[in-house]
Amino acid sequence: MKLISKSSKRDGTQKNKKNGKPDIIQSQAVEIAYPETQWSEEQKRALKMATQPSTVDEPHITDETADQIFEHLAPPKKSILKIALLVLLILILVSAASFGGWYYWWTTYATFEYDLQPVVILNGQNTFPSAFLTDEAKTEGISATFQNSDFSPVPGRVTVPLKLEYGWRSLETTATLFVMIPVTQVIREFREEAPDIDPFELISNAEIARGIDIDIHFTEPHFPLDAYEVGEYDLNLSLNGAPFSVVLIIEDTTAPTATSVPVVINIGDPVDPDDFVTEINDASSIASVAFVNEPDVLSHREQLIEVIITDEYGNYSTFTSSLSIILNDEPPVITGISLIESMVGKEVEYGHGVEAFDSFVREIAFSVDDSEVDIDKEGEYTAYYIAHDLTGLVTSVPFTVLIISVDPADVIKQADDILEQILEEDMTDVEKIQAIFTHIRTLLTFEESDEKPLSIYEAAHHALDAKRGNSFNFSALAQVLLTRAEIPNMRIFRSSEHPSHVWNLVNPYNDSWYHFDSMPTSVRDINNLMYMFTAEQADEFAEKLAERDSDPMYYDFDAELYPEIVEKN
């Protein structure tokens, strides 16, 4: 589109020529028509030449030339829209750049100061955004929220996204949250020598918060560890003001200790498990010390012995030791053997006062071989006491069994009746001996007789029944009465080389034997001394009797067959 036609340009120019003035009207009209056009210097000169009258110095531009120039310079109509759009685009870009620069400045240089701190909580405990702000003045007026409204703490070290607001300004940042996990229980050994419990030990992941200021302490007093008995106890604590509890378990899992000890015994001696261990030590009480397998105390070989020690909580240890056994080197010894008398037809009672000992002087069992005894026929028989020790050594000792017509039980009954009459409870053994001696001397009279009955009960029965007898009858009755009065005694026989005489020995002082002769003599001044006299007195009495009866060997006997007699008072 052309703003000025050829004819109008030509007419205008001519009209200006006629008037003799520069025709600037067209130039102004062009500038007004295209105010947004940016004219170059060349265009301006061309336009000036076309619109102004020529001078002598300037070349004359014809109308045709001017038309061509205008046709060349005039922009097309469509370029106006493009220019407008270009200008609009430039404006948008400039505005965006300005807004971006403002935003960058706002967020970078126009922010506010704040100070955050790490937060420590227990697992399962909630926290608030404001907890991350310090209490210092520079956080005053600042509010905090979680960027994620559904934020929920998880155990461990957690990075927490926060949004901070101060007036109409806000920013996003992060803080650190430590979520601590308490242990459910802590186990300690009973009576263990260990330091007291550190509260930090009761947090399983305490390591993640190393260097962080944490207030954790017991809220209730607790005992030193070695003061607790086996059991479970609640420990109450606080972590930054949040209470929690942990179960303290005191258990005993330590087995007892001990030192093994070898044992040596005589064969058959009893042994105890405690004999094989010493220095037993355990934090709790010992419940039992027992053999794993019972030892054989009759074995002839050394044995390995296992002993198990168990404490009251079931902890146990096994210890190995040895058992050595010493065997007997001598056969058994049988003591207390005496003549046994039994009435015809009655079972013989063996073993009264008989004892058997092995070479370790331990009492052992014995048996009786009476296969040769006929209880239905009066007579003198031989039987045997037999003893076996644990090593296998054997001793067999013969003894005499008399089957008689008198019942020993009847004689014993008569003796007990006499003792009941003549003895009192508070009597000493010496006083009892004297009372028995006096009664026999009063009851019996001497009877000259050569009868030498072997049976004690028959001889005593005759003395009690006839009220007389020889030395066999006197000594037999004395033996029955002394035995029933529980006075140790025995009969003693004169040596067979001389005329027979039988008397007794008594032992009132335990291993202090004295002579006892209840049969009266012809020497009156010694009769009352004969209930208990010494060896020296026996010699004196024998001399006096020898002067009267011409019998110098009255108390002559084989000393090797009897215990040692007290020499003198």
C-alpha positions in Angstrom: 0.0 0.0 0.0 1.4 3.3 -1.0 0.7 6.3 1.3 1.3 8.9 -1.5 0.4 8.4 -5.1 2.6 9.5 -8.0 0.2 12.2 -9.1 -0.1 13.7 -5.6 3.6 13.8 -5.2 4.1 15.4 -8.6 1.3 17.9 -8.0 2.6 18.9 -4.6 6.1 19.4 -5.9 5.0 21.5 -8.7 2.8 23.6 -6.5 5.7 24.2 -4.2 7.8 25.2 -7.1 5.3 27.8 -8.0 5.2 29.2 -4.6 9.0 29.2 -4.5 9.1 27.4 -1.0 10.5 24.1 0.0 7.8 21.5 -0.2 8.2 19.9 3.3 4.6 18.9 3.7 5.1 15.5 2.1 8.1 14.7 4.1 6.2 15.4 7.3 3.3 13.4 6.1 5.6 10.4 5.5 7.1 10.6 8.9 3.7 10.9 10.5 2.4 7.9 8.5 5.3 5.8 9.6 6.2 7.0 13.0 7.5 3.6 14.1 9.8 3.3 11.1 13.4 3.5 11.8 14.9 5.5 8.8 18.5 5.1 7.9 20.6 8.2 6.9 20.5 7.1 3.2 16.7 6.9 3.3 16.4 10.2 4.9 18.6 11.8 2.2 16.6 10.2 -0.5 13.4 11.3 1.1 14.8 14.8 1.4 15.8 14.9 -2.2 12.4 13.7 -3.3 10.4 16.1 -1.2 12.5 19.3 -1.4 13.0 21.4 -4.6 16.3 21.0 -6.2 18.9 23.6 -6.2 21.6 24.4 -8.7 24.1 22.4 -6.7 22.0 19.3 -6.2 20.9 17.0 -8.9 17.3 17.2 -9.8 15.2 14.1 -9.0 12.3 13.7 -11.3 8.8 12.6 -10.4 9.4 9.2 -11.8 12.6 8.8 -9.7 10.8 9.9 -6.6 8.0 7.4 -7.2 10.6 4.7 -7.4 12.2 5.8 -4.2 8.9 5.8 -2.4 8.0 2.5 -3.7 11.2 1.2 -2.5 11.1 2.8 0.9 7.5 2.3 1.9 7.1 -0.8 4.1 4.4 -3.2 3.2 1.2 -3.2 5.3 1.8 -6.7 6.7 5.1 -5.7 8.3 3.3 -3.5 10.8 1.6 -6.5 12.5 4.9 -8.3 12.6 6.6 -5.3 14.2 3.8 -5.1 16.8 4.1 -8.7 17.7 7.9 -8.4 17.9 7.5 -5.5 20.2 5.1 -7.4 22.4 7.4 -10.4 22.6 10.3 -8.2 23.6 8.1 -6.7 26.4 7.2 -10.2 27.7 10.8 -11.3 27.7 11.9 -8.2 29.5 9.1 -8.6 32.1 10.0 -12.3 32.7 13.6 -11.5 33.1 12.8 -8.7 35.5 10.5 -11.0 37.6 13.2 -13.8 37.7 15.8 -11.4 38.8 13.4 -10.1 41.5 12.6 -13.6 42.6 16.3 -14.5 42.7 17.0 -11.4 44.8 14.1 -12.1 47.1 15.0 -15.7 47.8 18.8 -15.1 47.9 19.2 -11.7 49.5 15.9 -10.8 51.0 15.6 -13.8 53.4 15.6 -13.9 57.2 18.0 -15.4 59.8 17.1 -18.6 61.7 18.8 -21.2 63.9 17.8 -24.9 64.1 18.8 -27.6 66.6 18.8 -31.4 66.4 15.9 -33.0 68.3 16.3 -36.3 70.2 13.1 -38.3 71.0 12.2 -41.9 71.9 10.9 -44.3 69.3 7.1 -43.9 69.3 7.2 -40.4 70.6 5.9 -37.6 68.4 7.7 -34.3 67.8 6.6 -30.8 66.6 8.3 -28.6 63.9 8.8 -25.9 66.5 11.0 -28.2 68.5 13.8 -27.8 65.9 13.9 -24.0 66.6 16.3 -22.9 69.2 15.2 -20.7 72.1 17.5 -17.9 71.0 16.2 -14.5 70.1 17.0 -14.8 66.5 14.3 -17.5 66.1 11.7 -15.2 67.6 8.7 -14.7 65.4 9.6 -17.6 63.1 7.1 -20.4 62.7 7.9 -23.9 61.4 5.8 -26.5 59.7 6.6 -29.9 58.2 6.8 -29.8 54.4 5.0 -33.1 54.5 1.9 -32.8 56.7 1.9 -36.6 57.1 5.4 -36.7 58.6 5.9 -39.6 61.1 9.3 -40.3 62.8 11.1 -43.5 62.2 13.9 -45.0 64.2 17.4 -43.7 63.5 18.8 -40.5 62.2 16.1 -38.7 60.1 16.4 -35.6 57.9 13.2 -33.6 58.4 12.1 -31.1 55.6 10.8 -27.9 57.2 9.1 -24.8 56.0 9.9 -21.7 58.0 7.8 -18.5 57.8 8.7 -15.1 59.1 6.0 -12.5 58.5 5.1 -12.7 54.7 8.5 -14.3 53.8 9.1 -18.1 53.9 11.8 -20.6 53.0 12.4 -24.4 53.0 15.1 -26.1 54.9 15.9 -29.4 56.7 16.6 -30.3 60.3 18.0 -33.5 62.0 15.9 -35.8 64.2 17.3 -38.6 66.2 14.8 -41.3 67.1 16.3 -43.4 69.8 15.3 -47.0 70.5 15.4 -48.2 74.1 16.3 -51.8 74.8 13.5 -53.9 76.2 15.7 -55.6 78.6 19.3 -55.7 79.9 20.8 -58.9 81.2 23.5 -59.1 83.9 25.2 -62.1 85.5 24.4 -62.7 89.2 27.1 -61.4 91.5 29.2 -60.4 88.5 31.9 -57.9 89.3 31.0 -55.3 86.7 30.6 -51.5 86.7 27.2 -50.1 87.3 24.7 -49.7 84.4 25.3 -46.7 82.1 22.0 -45.2 81.0 23.3 -44.9 77.5 23.7 -48.7 77.5 19.9 -48.9 77.6 19.6 -47.2 74.1 20.2 -49.6 71.4 21.2 -47.0 68.7 22.9 -44.5 71.0 25.9 -44.5 68.7 24.0 -42.4 66.1 23.7 -39.5 68.5 27.3 -39.4 69.5 28.3 -35.8 70.3 24.7 -34.7 70.7 23.7 -33.2 74.1 21.2 -35.8 75.5 19.8 -35.8 79.0 19.3 -39.4 80.0 19.2 -40.5 83.6 17.6 -42.9 86.1 14.4 -41.4 87.6 14.4 -43.8 90.6 17.3 -45.0 92.7 18.6 -48.5 91.9 21.0 -50.8 93.7 24.5 -51.7 92.7 24.5 -54.7 90.4 26.0 -57.0 92.9 23.2 -56.3 95.3 20.5 -57.7 93.1 19.2 -61.3 93.6 18.4 -63.4 90.6 15.1 -62.1 89.1 13.6 -59.3 87.0 13.5 -55.6 88.0 12.1 -52.5 86.3 14.5 -49.6 85.8 12.8 -46.3 85.2 14.6 -43.6 83.2 14.1 -40.3 81.4 15.4 -39.2 78.0 15.1 -35.5 77.5 12.1 -35.6 79.8 10.4 -38.5 78.2 10.0 -41.5 80.6 10.7 -45.0 79.7 11.5 -48.3 81.5 13.8 -51.2 80.9 13.6 -54.7 82.5 16.8 -55.6 84.3 17.3 -59.4 84.3 19.7 -60.8 86.8 20.5 -64.4 85.9 22.9 -67.1 87.0 24.4 -68.9 84.1 27.8 -69.5 85.6 28.7 -73.1 86.5 30.4 -73.9 89.9 34.1 -74.2 90.1 36.1 -76.6 92.3 39.4 -78.4 92.6 39.6 -82.1 92.2 41.2 -84.2 95.0 42.4 -87.8 94.7 41.0 -90.1 97.4 42.6 -93.1 99.1 40.5 -95.5 101.2 40.7 -98.8 102.9 38.7 -101.3 101.0 35.0 -101.0 101.7 35.2 -97.6 103.4 32.3 -95.4 102.4 33.1 -92.4 100.2 31.2 -89.2 99.7 31.2 -87.0 96.5 32.5 -84.1 98.6 35.6 -86.1 99.4 36.7 -85.7 95.7 36.4 -81.9 95.4 37.5 -78.9 97.4 37.3 -75.2 97.1 33.8 -75.3 95.7 32.8 -71.8 94.6 29.7 -70.4 93.0 27.7 -67.1 93.1 24.6 -68.9 94.3 24.1 -71.9 96.6 25.2 -75.3 95.8 22.2 -77.6 95.3 24.1 -80.9 95.1 27.4 -82.7 94.8 26.9 -86.1 93.3 28.7 -89.0 91.6 28.1 -89.4 87.9 28.5 -93.1 88.5 28.8 -94.7 92.0 32.4 -95.8 92.8 33.1 -99.4 93.6 34.7 -99.3 97.1 35.3 -103.1 96.9 37.4 -102.9 93.7 41.0 -103.9 93.8 42.0 -101.3 91.1 42.3 -97.6 91.0 39.2 -95.9 89.5 38.5 -92.6 87.8 35.6 -90.9 89.6 33.4 -88.2 88.1 31.7 -85.7 90.4 29.0 -83.3 89.2 28.4 -80.1 91.1 25.1 -78.3 90.5 24.0 -74.9 91.8 20.4 -73.9 92.7 19.8 -72.5 89.3 20.8 -75.7 87.4 24.3 -74.7 86.3 26.7 -77.6 86.7 30.3 -78.6 86.3 31.9 -82.1 86.2 35.2 -82.8 87.8 37.3 -86.0 87.4 39.4 -87.4 90.3 40.8 -90.8 91.2 40.0 -93.4 93.9 42.7 -95.8 95.2 41.8 -98.7 97.5 44.1 -100.3 100.1 43.5 -104.0 100.7 43.6 -105.9 104.0 46.9 -107.5 104.7 45.8 -109.6 107.8 42.8 -111.9 108.3 39.9 -110.9 110.6 40.0 -111.2 114.4 37.0 -112.5 116.3 36.6 -111.5 120.0 34.2 -112.2 122.8 34.0 -115.9 122.2 32.8 -117.8 125.2 31.1 -121.0 126.2 27.5 -121.1 125.0 25.0 -123.1 126.9 21.5 -123.9 125.8 18.7 -126.2 127.2 17.9 -129.4 125.4 15.4 -128.8 122.6 15.8 -125.0 122.4 17.5 -123.1 119.6 20.9 -122.0 120.5 21.4 -118.2 120.7 24.8 -117.4 119.2 26.9 -114.3 119.1 26.3 -112.7 122.5 29.3 -110.4 123.1 31.0 -111.7 120.0 32.6 -109.2 117.5 34.7 -109.6 114.4 37.2 -107.0 113.1 39.2 -106.8 110.0 42.9 -105.7 109.9 41.7 -102.0 109.7 40.0 -102.6 113.1 36.6 -102.2 111.4 33.8 -104.3 112.7 32.6 -106.8 110.2 29.9 -109.5 110.0 30.5 -113.0 111.0 28.6 -116.3 110.6 28.3 -119.5 112.7 28.9 -123.0 111.6 27.0 -125.2 114.1 26.5 -128.2 111.8 27.9 -130.5 114.5 25.6 -129.3 117.2 22.6 -131.5 118.2 20.2 -129.4 120.2 18.1 -132.4 121.1 20.8 -134.2 122.9 22.8 -133.2 126.0 26.4 -132.9 125.4 29.4 -130.8 124.5 29.7 -129.8 120.9 32.1 -127.7 118.8 30.8 -124.9 116.5 32.7 -122.2 114.6 32.5 -118.4 114.2 33.6 -117.5 110.7 34.5 -114.0 109.5 35.3 -112.8 105.9 36.9 -109.5 105.3 36.4 -107.4 102.1 39.7 -108.5 100.6 38.7 -112.1 100.9 40.7 -113.2 103.9 38.9 -115.6 106.3 39.1 -116.4 110.0 37.4 -119.4 111.6 37.4 -119.8 115.4 35.9 -122.8 117.2 33.9 -122.6 120.4 32.1 -124.9 122.7 28.3 -125.4 122.8 26.8 -127.2 125.8 23.4 -128.7 125.4 22.2 -129.0 129.1 19.2 -130.0 131.1 18.9 -126.6 132.8 17.3 -123.7 131.2 19.7 -120.7 131.3 16.7 -118.4 131.2 15.6 -119.7 134.6 19.0 -119.1 136.2 19.1 -115.6 134.7 15.6 -114.9 136.1 16.8 -115.9 139.6 19.9 -113.8 139.2 17.9 -110.7 138.2 15.7 -111.2 141.3 18.7 -111.2 143.6 20.2 -108.1 142.0 17.0 -106.3 142.4 17.2 -106.9 146.1 20.8 -106.1 146.7 21.6 -103.3 144.3 20.5 -99.6 144.2 20.5 -97.3 141.2 23.1 -94.8 142.5 25.7 -97.5 143.2 29.1 -97.4 141.6 30.5 -100.5 139.9 32.8 -101.1 142.9 29.8 -100.9 145.2 27.9 -103.3 143.1 30.9 -105.7 143.0 31.1 -105.6 146.8 27.3 -106.2 147.2 27.4 -109.2 144.9 30.4 -110.6 146.8 28.7 -110.2 150.2 25.5 -111.8 149.0 27.3 -114.9 147.6 29.3 -115.2 150.9 26.1 -115.0 152.8 24.1 -117.3 150.6 26.5 -120.2 150.0 28.6 -122.5 152.1 31.7 -124.3 150.9 31.1 -127.9 149.9 34.0 -130.3 149.4 33.6 -131.8 146.0 35.7 -132.9 143.1 32.9 -132.2 140.6 34.0 -129.7 137.9 31.0 -128.9 135.8 31.8 -127.2 132.5 28.3 -125.6 132.4 28.2 -122.2 134.1 24.4 -122.3 134.3 24.4 -125.8 135.7 27.0 -124.9 138.3 25.1 -121.7 139.2 21.8 -123.5 139.3 23.3 -126.0 141.7 24.6 -123.2 143.9 21.2 -121.4 144.0 19.3 -124.6 144.5 21.6 -126.3 147.1 23.0 -123.1 148.7 26.4 -124.7 148.7 29.2 -125.7 146.3 32.8 -125.8 145.5 34.9 -123.1 143.7 33.2 -124.0 140.3 29.8 -123.2 141.9 30.9 -120.0 143.6 32.6 -118.6 140.5 29.7 -119.7 138.2 27.1 -117.9 140.3 29.4 -114.8 140.6 29.8 -114.7 136.8 26.1 -114.8 136.2 25.4 -112.1 138.8 28.3 -109.8 137.6 27.3 -110.2 134.0 23.6 -109.4 134.7 24.8 -106.3 136.7 26.8 -105.3 133.5 30.2 -105.6 135.3 33.0 -106.8 132.9 34.2 -110.1 134.3 35.6 -113.5 133.5 36.5 -116.7 135.2 40.1 -117.5 135.9 41.5 -121.1 136.4 44.4 -122.2 138.5 47.2 -123.8 136.5 46.5 -127.4 135.7 49.7 -128.5 137.3 48.1 -127.8 140.8 44.9 -128.7 142.5 41.9 -127.0 140.9 40.6 -123.7 142.0 38.4 -121.3 140.1 37.7 -117.6 140.8 36.8 -114.4 138.9 38.3 -111.2 137.4 36.4 -108.0 137.4 37.0 -104.7 135.6 35.2 -101.8 137.2 37.5 -99.0 135.9 37.8 -99.9 132.2 40.9 -102.0 131.6 41.8 -102.2 135.3 41.4 -105.8 136.1 41.2 -107.1 139.7 40.9 -110.5 141.4 37.4 -111.5 142.7 37.1 -114.7 144.8 33.8 -115.2 146.5 34.6 -118.6 148.0 35.6 -118.2 151.7 39.0 -119.3 153.0 40.4 -120.5 156.3 42.2 -117.2 156.8 39.6 -114.9 158.2 41.5 -111.7 158.1 41.6 -111.8 154.3 38.1 -112.9 153.6 36.5 -109.5 153.6 39.2 -108.1 151.1 38.7 -110.7 148.4 36.0 -108.9 146.5 38.6 -106.8 144.6 42.3 -107.4 145.2 45.5 -106.7 143.3 48.3 -109.0 142.0 50.5 -108.1 145.0 47.6 -108.9 147.4 47.1 -112.2 145.6 50.6 -113.2 146.4 50.2 -112.1 150.1 46.9 -114.1 150.4 48.6 -117.1 148.8 51.4 -117.0 151.3 49.0 -116.8 154.3 46.9 -119.7 152.9 50.1 -121.7 152.3 51.0 -121.3 156.0 47.6 -122.6 157.0 46.9 -125.2 154.3 50.4 -125.9 153.0 49.3 -124.8 149.5 51.8 -122.2 148.2 50.3 -122.1 144.6 46.7 -121.0 145.6 46.5 -118.2 143.0 48.9 -119.6 140.4 47.6 -119.1 136.8 48.8 -118.7 133.3 49.1 -114.9 132.9 49.2 -115.1 129.1 45.7 -116.3 129.0 44.2 -113.4 130.9 44.4 -109.6 130.8 47.0 -107.8 132.9 46.0 -107.6 136.6 46.5 -104.3 138.6 49.8 -104.8 140.4 49.0 -102.9 143.6 46.7 -100.3 145.0 
